[in-house]
Amino acid sequence: MAKIKFAARSETGNVRTNNEDNLYCSGIFMTVSERGRPFFLSGETSCPAVFAVCDGMGGEDCGEAASLLAVQTLQEHSRRILAKPGDSKAVCDYVMDTNNKLLDIMISQGIRMGTTLVMSVIGDNSFTMYNLGDSRGFRVESGRLLRVTDDHTLAEDKMRMGLITPAQADKSRERHILTRYLGDNDGFGVMPDASKAFGFRTNSGGLMCSDGLTDMLTFQETAAVMKTAKDPAEAVNMLVESALAHGGRDNVTCVVFEIQEEA
């Protein structure tokens, strides 16, 4: 049975006053009391397992509440998701349940809130990534970084339709206007994308992060860190420190996992 080494780190950043991000690492997430200070986690678990990053939105404490609700609901659904790691229906049921809970809160309290989601479901011999919004997922294989997810933003939607170039999408003011996210009242808007199943290989694993990382670091800078870091703990620390050094204009959160096959 394969073992999984993992690490996670979350910081408020240099500009924001509160952290609207959250994360999920095999049953562990940031509680209300932990969100106001730097968060770091490192550990090891066995397959199957679930990891996720959520970037809340809504202003004041609404974004914090949305991302927290998303990871709490993931904990409630984790047993069913892990019972059949390759079953996307269990993931979709989790997504719909979270979305309905958010809508109920918004209607009852007259507020707006939502959250992105990027999640890795790891089975006994492969893993799949799911996403909604602009938090990104990457596959790591022998030190090589490969982007797995597409952003659900107005800019990237236009890019995929051929209306603008990738370079224009990167600079567009519409790159943070989400077209899919948890908390959307459009049923289609909450259906997550799913990657193909990636089989385990030597030194394989993944990176998931909020846009507080990808807005501060280029793909090449992120890839260089993943190639040189000796383990997940060093990787998340190097990535977050680099994002903060480059401005840290948003909350920054990342989770890195590494799959180690046993004989």
N, C-alpha and C positions, 0 to 999 in steps of 0.2 A: 504493500500500500504506500502511495506517495505521501510525503510530508510537505507541508507548506510553511516556509518562513515568511513573515510579513512584518511590515512596519507602517505607521501612519503618523502624520504630523499636521497640525492645524494652527494657524496664527491669524490674529485679527488684521495684521498689516500695519503700515505706517500712516495711513490716512483715516480709515474707518474707526469708529469708536466701539462698535460691537461686531461680533463674529456671527454671521448668518449661515455659515457652512456647518455641515455635520458629516459624519462618516460612520461606517459600519464595518467592523472587523470580526467576523465569526462570533457574533453575539455581543460585542462591545461597541458602544457608541458614546458620544459626548453628552453628559448630563447637563442640566441647567447650571449647576454650580461649576462645572468644568469649562464652560464655554467662554468665560470671561478672562481666562488666562491661557498661556501657551499650552498646547496639548501634544504629547508624544506617547506613542505606544509601539512596543516591539514584542513579538512573540512567535510561537510555532503552533501549528495545529495539523490535523490530518484531513484527508479528503473524506466526504465532500465538505465544501465550505462556501460561504457567501461573503463578498466584500463590496462596499459601495461608497460613493461620495455624493453628497447632496448640497446644492448651493441655493439657499433660500432667498426669496425676494418679497418685497412688500413694505419695506421701510420700518423704522422703529424696531419693535420686537416681533413683527409679523413674519419676517423672513426666518428668524430664529425658530419661531414656533412651527413653521411649515416644514423646515428641514428636520427638526426634531420629531415631528409627527411621522414623517416619512421613514425614519430609521426605526422608530418604535413599532410602526406597523410592519416593517420588514422583519423585525424580531418575531412578531406574532405569526407571520407567514413562513418563517424560515424552515420549520420542520417539513411543511408540505413541499416547499421548493427543493429541499435537499433530498426528499424521498425519491424524486425523479429529476435529477439535475438537468437532464436533457429535455424536460417538458416545459415548453414556453407558456403553456396555459396557466401553470401555477404562478409564473412571473406576471402574466397579464392580469390574473385575479388579484394579485398583490397591488399592482398599479391601479386598477380600478377601485379597489377598496380604499387606498390612500387618497385617490382623487375625490371620491365621494365624501370622505371624512373632511377634507379641506373645503369642499363646496358647502357642506353642512355648517361649518364654522363661519364661513364668509357670509352665508345667507342669514344666519342667526345673529351675527355680530355686526353686520353691515361693513365689512372690511374687505380688503384685497390682499391675497397672499398666494404664494406658489413656491415651487422648488424644482430645480433640475434633478436628474438622476443619472448616474452611470454606475453600473453594477456588473460584477463578475460572478458567475455561478460555476463553481469548479466541481466536476464529477470525479470518478475514479480514474479516468484516462484522458479527459479533455475538459476544456472550459469554454464558456460562451459569454460574450459581453452584451449588455443591453443598455440603451440610453434614451433619454429625453432631455432636450435642451442643449446647452453649450458646454457642459462638463464633459471632458474627453476621456476616452479609454485607449490605451496603447498595449500592444503585445511586445514583449521583450524576448528575444531569442538569441542566445550566444552573444549577448551584449548589443545586439542590433535592435533599434526601436522602430516599430511599425504602427502607424496610426490605424485604429480599428473603427472608430465611430465618426459619423458625420454630424456637424452641428445643426441643430434645428433652429436656425435664425433666418431672418428675412434676407440678409446678405448672402448666406450660403445657399438658400433656396434659389435666389436669382442666379447665382453662379452655376448651380446644377442645371438650370434651364438655359444656360449659355448667354444670359443677358449681361453679365459682367465677368471679368477675369478673376482668377484667384487673388492676384495682387490687389485688385480693386475691392474685393470682398474683405481682405485683411484690413483695409484702411477705411472701409465704409462705416458711417454712423449707424447703419442698420445691422452691424455685426452682433449687437447685443439685444436686438429686438427678437424675442423668442417666438417661434411659431408652434412649438410643442413643449409642454411642461406639465408637471403635476399641479393641479389647481385650475386647469382649463375647463370651461363648461362645454367645450366641443368634444364629443365622444371620440372623434378621430384624433384630436389633438393630444390624447393621452395614450395612444398606442405606441409602445416602445419599439425602436429598431432592435433587431437581434443580429449579431455577427454570426458567421459560420462557427462551427465547433473547432477549436484549435487543439490538436493532439499534443500530449506532453512530449517534449524533447529535452535534450541536455541543456541545462541552464535556461529553461523557459519560464515565463512568468508574465506579469502585467503591471501597468501603471494606470491609475485613475486619478483625476485631479479636477479641481474647479478652475474657472477661467482666471482666477487670481494668479495662477501659475502660468498658464499659456499666454496670457496677455503680457506678462513680464519677460518671459523667456522665449526665444525662437525655438523651432523644432530642432535645429542643429545644436543649440546650447543644451536643450533637454537630453538629446541623444548622447551628447558627450558625457554628461553626468552619468547616465545609465550605463555607459560603456566602462567608465572608470570606477564606479562605486563597487566596493567589495561585497556588500550585502544590502538588503532592503533598508536597514536602519541608516546606514551611511547615505544611501540614495535619497531618502526623504529629507534628511537633514541638509544635504548639499542642495537639493532642489529648492527647498523653502528659503534657505539662507540666500541663495542666488536671486530668488524672486524679491526678497526684501531689499537686497542690495541694489536691484534694478528699479526700485521705487516703491514696491509693495503697496500699490494704490488700491488694492482690494483685499478682502480676506483670501488667504491662500491655504489650500488643503490638498494633500495627496496621500494616496495609499499605494504601496508597492508590495507585490507578493512574488515569491520565487518557489517554484515547484521542484522538489528534490525526490527523485524516484529511488525507492529502496530496492535492493536485490531481493 
